[in-house]
Amino acid sequence: MTSLDDLHDEMALAIRVADAADAMSLPYYEKRSFTLSRKADHSEVTEADRNTESTITSMLISERPGHGIYGEEHGVVGNSNSEWTWVIDPIDGTSNFVRGVPVWASLIALVHRDRGPVLGVVSAPAMARRWWGGLGLGAFANSRPIHISEVDEVSAAQVSVTFNKGWDESGRTADLIRLQQSAYRTRGYGDFWQHMLVAEGAIDIAVDAIGLAPYDNAAVQAVVEAAGGTHTDRFGRRDYTSNSAISSNGRLHSAVVGILGA
């Protein structure tokens, strides 16, 4: 039975599932051979997305029949009344995947009804990178322990910002620019990668697009928190179901939320 006090078995399962997801998705990417269509929201989806999610879901149903599963492509399956739900994005960064940019990953998280995301795996096979972490488990990148930075001033911080229409519609694009101008250095790494760079301590702040879904946030939040960081929405709320996300080393979080979330 899954326990919040010991998640080692759940993490071992999540790693095996990530292995299977990589084995499904990477050949599609390398061969550049897949169908492409548009979903109702006009976002891109490929057969690699769907088949990778099916692979993940099949393994989880077999190994944890009492758990729920929520995925980007197939929605809710399994036990929807369980206190445990696996939240998965088979390919985060589908636009990159389609264009041949290697920055895409399978996101696999275990979420507890009361505690939220408690473990996550972010596996980016085209980058030969994998991050994982969880409650009481620490955080790792390719088996190396990782931890957030100790930078404590925005003026000394390295920042990743993702501009999109959601920020324009919120009327806060000017604040994103103000954050950029206040920081020591700014780049736009995007998607899961910027948050993993925060977890590694390589950068200090990551500001995502507005318009996210739970499967964009859950695994990322678990890894960032396991590395000692903070992951909230733009208003400072710890809520993986929110449509926005800011990761930081914690020391800078209130300052960033003050700039962007008021």
TAJO-V412612 format. One line per field, one symbol per residue. ss: DSSP state (2 for helix, 1 for strand, 0 for the rest). psi: psi as a letter, one per 20 degrees, with the letter a starting at -180 (. if undefined). A space follows every 50 residues. Layout:
ss = ???
psi = ???
//
This chain:
ss = 00100102222222222222222222222220000111000001112222 22222222222220000111100011110000011111111102222220 00001111111100011111111122201111110001111001100000 00022201111000222222002222222222001110002222222222 00001110000002222222222222000111000000000000011100 002222222200
psi = ppphiojghhggghggghghgghghghgghiloqqprprhjjqqqrhggg hghhggggghgghmiiqrpoqghibprbniiqippppqohopkhggghij pjnqqppoqppqhhibpiqqpoonhiilqpqqrrojiaqqolippqqrrj pjphijqpqppoqrhhhghikjhhhghhgghhrgpprnhrbhghhhhghi jhrhpporrpkrrhihhghggggghhjjaporaijjpnoiirjrppqrjg highgghhhhi.
//
